[in-house]
Amino acid sequence: MSDGLNRRTFNSKSITMKKLIVMALGCCLLALTSCGSSKSAPADGAVTAEQVEARNQAVLPLLTQIRKLPGIAVQFGVPVFVKGNNSIQDGARSEPLYVVDGIAIGNSFQLVQDIVQPVDVKSIKALSGAEASFYGSRGASGVIVITTRKGRS
């Protein structure tokens, strides 16, 4: 009888040992697959997040792209810097200076819309205060710098 008890104990221990080995192998495989490089080359036809963002940005009108910048509000269809609580209600429409590929275009959003195609826009930056002081009195109402894919940076 004691022989049968030992075999049962041995069998339950071997089953437990097998489970432990399987769990250890599973953890090792999980560790090996998760420790790989997080950057992987996309498969043929795969689209990266940057490409999706660039495509989405290209279909947006220029006004919408500028409206997304911090500190910008649209007043009467023209982007305007919001400098304080009452700056929109002032009634004084002072458009920012527009700089396209390093060239100061002027303070007319309509002119910039005619020159710049939304598909060509690479980046848009809004400058105000000390950053805009580089452009002198023309940049007193803020500066919107637009860089295109075809222009110089």
C-alpha positions as CSV (number, residue, x, y, z in Angstrom):
1,M,0.0,0.0,0.0
2,S,2.7,2.4,0.7
3,D,4.1,1.7,-2.7
4,G,0.9,2.9,-4.3
5,L,0.8,6.1,-2.2
6,N,4.4,7.0,-3.3
7,R,3.5,6.5,-7.0
8,R,0.5,8.8,-6.6
9,T,2.6,11.5,-4.9
10,F,5.3,11.1,-7.5
11,N,2.7,11.4,-10.3
12,S,1.2,14.6,-8.8
13,K,4.6,16.1,-8.3
14,S,5.6,15.3,-11.9
15,I,2.4,16.9,-13.2
16,T,3.1,19.9,-11.1
17,M,6.7,20.0,-12.4
18,K,5.4,19.7,-16.0
19,K,3.1,22.7,-15.5
20,L,5.9,24.7,-13.9
21,I,8.1,24.0,-16.9
22,V,5.4,24.9,-19.4
23,M,4.8,28.2,-17.5
24,A,8.5,29.0,-17.4
25,L,8.8,28.4,-21.2
26,G,5.8,30.5,-21.8
27,C,7.3,33.4,-19.8
28,C,10.6,33.0,-21.6
29,L,8.9,33.2,-25.0
30,L,6.8,36.2,-23.9
31,A,10.0,38.0,-22.7
32,L,11.8,37.2,-25.9
33,T,9.1,38.5,-28.1
34,S,8.4,41.7,-26.0
35,C,12.1,42.6,-25.7
36,G,12.5,43.1,-29.4
37,S,12.8,46.4,-31.1
38,S,9.7,48.6,-30.9
39,K,10.5,50.0,-34.4
40,S,9.7,47.6,-37.1
41,A,9.7,48.1,-40.8
42,P,6.1,48.3,-42.1
43,A,5.1,45.5,-44.4
44,D,4.4,46.2,-48.0
45,G,1.4,48.4,-48.3
46,A,1.4,49.3,-44.6
47,V,1.0,53.0,-43.7
48,T,2.7,54.6,-40.7
49,A,1.1,57.0,-38.3
50,E,3.2,59.9,-39.7
51,Q,2.0,59.2,-43.2
52,V,-1.7,59.1,-42.0
53,E,-1.2,62.4,-40.2
54,A,0.4,64.0,-43.3
55,R,-2.4,62.8,-45.5
56,N,-5.0,64.1,-43.1
57,Q,-3.2,67.5,-42.8
58,A,-3.1,67.8,-46.6
59,V,-6.9,67.7,-47.0
60,L,-7.6,70.3,-44.4
61,P,-8.1,73.9,-45.6
62,L,-5.4,76.4,-44.6
63,L,-7.7,78.2,-42.3
64,T,-8.4,75.0,-40.4
65,Q,-4.7,74.2,-40.1
66,I,-4.0,77.7,-38.7
67,R,-7.0,77.5,-36.4
68,K,-5.5,74.5,-34.6
69,L,-2.5,76.5,-33.5
70,P,-2.5,77.6,-29.8
71,G,-3.6,81.2,-29.2
72,I,-5.3,81.6,-32.5
73,A,-9.0,82.4,-33.0
74,V,-10.9,83.0,-36.2
75,Q,-12.7,86.4,-36.4
76,F,-14.7,87.3,-39.5
77,G,-13.0,84.4,-41.4
78,V,-9.5,85.6,-40.6
79,P,-7.0,84.1,-38.0
80,V,-6.3,86.5,-35.1
81,F,-4.1,86.0,-32.1
82,V,-6.0,85.9,-28.8
83,K,-3.9,87.9,-26.3
84,G,-6.4,88.5,-23.5
85,N,-10.0,88.0,-22.5
86,N,-11.3,91.0,-24.3
87,S,-9.1,90.9,-27.4
88,I,-11.7,89.3,-29.7
89,Q,-14.4,91.8,-28.7
90,D,-12.2,94.8,-29.2
91,G,-13.5,95.4,-32.7
92,A,-10.0,96.2,-34.0
93,R,-9.1,93.6,-36.5
94,S,-5.3,93.4,-36.6
95,E,-4.2,90.4,-38.7
96,P,-0.9,88.8,-38.0
97,L,2.1,89.0,-40.3
98,Y,2.3,85.9,-42.6
99,V,5.7,84.6,-43.5
100,V,5.9,81.9,-46.2
101,D,9.2,80.1,-46.6
102,G,11.1,82.9,-45.0
103,I,9.5,85.7,-47.1
104,A,7.2,88.2,-45.3
105,I,4.0,88.2,-47.4
106,G,2.0,90.8,-45.5
107,N,-1.0,91.0,-43.2
108,S,-3.6,89.7,-45.6
109,F,-4.9,86.1,-45.1
110,Q,-6.6,86.2,-48.4
111,L,-3.3,86.8,-50.2
112,V,-1.7,83.9,-48.3
113,Q,-4.7,81.7,-49.2
114,D,-4.1,82.5,-52.9
115,I,-0.4,81.8,-52.7
116,V,-0.2,78.7,-50.5
117,Q,-1.9,75.4,-51.4
118,P,-2.9,73.4,-48.3
119,V,-1.4,70.2,-49.8
120,D,2.0,71.9,-50.0
121,V,2.1,73.0,-46.3
122,K,4.9,71.2,-44.3
123,S,4.5,73.1,-41.0
124,I,2.9,76.1,-39.5
125,K,4.1,78.0,-36.4
126,A,2.5,80.8,-34.5
127,L,4.9,83.4,-33.0
128,S,3.9,86.1,-30.6
129,G,5.6,88.5,-28.2
130,A,9.3,88.2,-28.1
131,E,9.4,85.6,-30.8
132,A,7.6,87.9,-33.2
133,S,9.8,90.9,-32.3
134,F,12.3,89.7,-35.0
135,Y,9.8,91.0,-37.6
136,G,9.6,94.5,-36.0
137,S,6.4,96.5,-36.0
138,R,4.9,94.4,-38.8
139,G,4.9,91.4,-36.3
140,A,3.3,93.4,-33.5
141,S,0.0,91.5,-34.0
142,G,1.8,88.2,-34.1
143,V,3.5,86.2,-36.9
144,I,2.3,83.0,-38.6
145,V,5.2,81.2,-40.2
146,I,4.3,78.7,-43.0
147,T,6.9,76.3,-44.4
148,T,6.0,74.5,-47.6
149,R,7.4,71.3,-48.9
150,K,8.6,73.0,-52.1
151,G,10.1,76.1,-50.5
152,R,13.2,76.7,-48.5
153,S,13.2,76.0,-44.8
